[in-house]
Amino acid sequence: MTEPPVFQRVIRLFRLLPVLAACMLAVACAGRNAEPTSPTLTERNRAEFQAMVAELERSSSCVASIEGKPKYAPLRLKSPDGPEIEPKYFSDQSKASVSEKKLIGEFVTEIDPCRPAFGTPVRQEHINIALLIVDTWDHQRQLYQNLHSATMSWGRFNLATKSLADTLGGAIRALRISNDT
């Protein structure tokens, strides 16, 4: 099954779209498995879910418009997305150069307004998903700050990014399992 375009575009949402797509799938599964007590609750759940998807779409479009800028190509060369990343990128011991630090600073500043803001969801499953997405965003931002301050090499950055995605993926799987029981 192919993901909707919003999920495909969010792949670059701080490099964790596959996990964010799983988040939204978990929300959809939670909504399908839930037994609401009234039609009003069902409509509110649907509206809440649609608002979350709309916010994720806004965020993904924002990220795509910034990350796709040619000036950020040097960053993508050091840390490519998903399937393009090879083991050599995990062993890169170099730290960000002066020009890369400048680009990282500009990138983080430009991308800050893209941070998802889900409001205050009512359903516990929606709250959990929103918290996971925002927490992951904040952790990835911290990784960029560490790279910028030269406290982290490119290889450690790439490994930490992968680890963050794996951790979030595990949390989503656990959430989906808990929703099935």
N, C-alpha and C positions, 0 to 999 in steps of 0.2 A: 504494500500500500504506500503510495507516495504521499508525502506531507503536503499540507496546503502551502501556497506560496509564502504566507507570512512566516511559517516555520523554516522554509528554505532560505529566506532572506535573513533570518535571525541567526543563521549559522555563524555569522561573524560577531554576534552579540557577545563581545569579549570571549569569542572562540568557543562558546559552550552551547550552541544551539541544539545539538542533538539531545543534550540533557534538558534544555528548556522545553523542547518539543515534547519530551517525555513527561515533563511537568504538566503541560497542558493536556496531554493524553490521560494522565492520572486524574486530573480534574474532571475530564469528560467521563472517565470510568466511575469516579466517585459519584458524579451526578446520575449516571445510569443505574448504579447499584442502590442509591439512596431511596428511601421510601418516605417522601415528604408527607406531612400531616394535613396539608391543605393545598388547594390549587394556587392560592396566593403565594405560598412558600415556593412552589414549583416555578412560578413566574419570576419570583425574586431570585431564585437560584439561577435560572436561565439568564436573567438580566445581569446578574453578578458575573457569571461565567463569560458572557458576551463582552462585558466591560473589561474583564481581564484580558481576553483575546485582543480587544481593540488597543489596550495599553501595550501589550506585547508587540502588536503590529506597529504602533507608533514608535516604540523603542527600537525595533528592528530596522525600520525605515531610516530613522535618525542615525543609527550606527552605520548602516550601509552607505548613506550619503557621505559620511565622514571617512570611514575606513577605505572606501574606494578611491579616495583622492590620490593622485599620482605621487604627491609628496611623501606619502606614508609607505611607498613601495619598499624602501630600505628596511623598514621594520618587518614587513611581510617576508622579506628574504631571510631574515634571522630567525623568524618564528612563523612559519607557514601554518595555514589552517589544516585541520583534520587529516584527510588522507594524504596530503602533500608532505606531512611531517615524517621524517625518517630518523632512525636512531642517531645519526650524526648530529642532529639538532639537540639531542639530550646530553651529549658529551661536550658541547661547545663551552669551553671555560672562559671565553672572552667576556669582558664586561662592556657595557654600553659605551661607545665612543662619545666624544663631546657632541658631534653632530647628531648621533642617535639619541642622546639625552635630551637634546633640544627638541627633536621630533616627538619623543615620548611625552615630554612636558606639554607640548602643543596638542598632542593627541588626547591625553587625559583631560586637559582643559576643555577641548572641543567636545569630547564625548560625555562629559558630566551631565549636560542637560538631557541626555538620552536615557539616563537611569530610570528604570521602570518605577512608577508610582501607582500602586494598586488601590489607593484609598483604604477603606476599612471594610474588608469582606466580612460577611456574616457567617457563612458556613465554615466550620472548622477545617474542612479539606481545602477550601479556598485560602484560608488564612495560612495554613501550612505551606501550600504551594507558593503563595506570595512571599512568605518569609524565606523560603529556600531560594527563590530567584533573586531577591534583593540581597540576601546574605552572600550568595555566590558572586553577584555583581561587585559587592563591596570588597570581598576577598580578592577578586581578580584585579580590582583597582589598586589594592595594596601591593600586589605582585608587581604591577607597573611602577609603583612608587619605589619599591625595592630595587628594581632594575635601574630606574632613573638615578637613585642615590648610590649606585654601584655596590650595594650590599648583596647583590645577587648576580650571578653570571647568566648569560643567555641560556645555557644548558639547564641550570637550576630553574630558571623562569619557565622554560618549556616543560620540564618535569613537573613543576608545581602546578602549572596550568592543567596538565593532563590529570594529575592527582586530584585537583579540585573538581574537574569534570567527572572523574570516576567516583569521588565521594558523593557528589550530588546525584549521580546516577544510582548509587546504592541507596541513598535516602529516598529517591523516587520509587525505586523498586519496593522498599520497605513500606512506603506509604500506600502503594497500590495493593500490596499484600494485606495490609491492615484494613483497607477498604473492602477487601473481598471476604473478610471474616466477620 
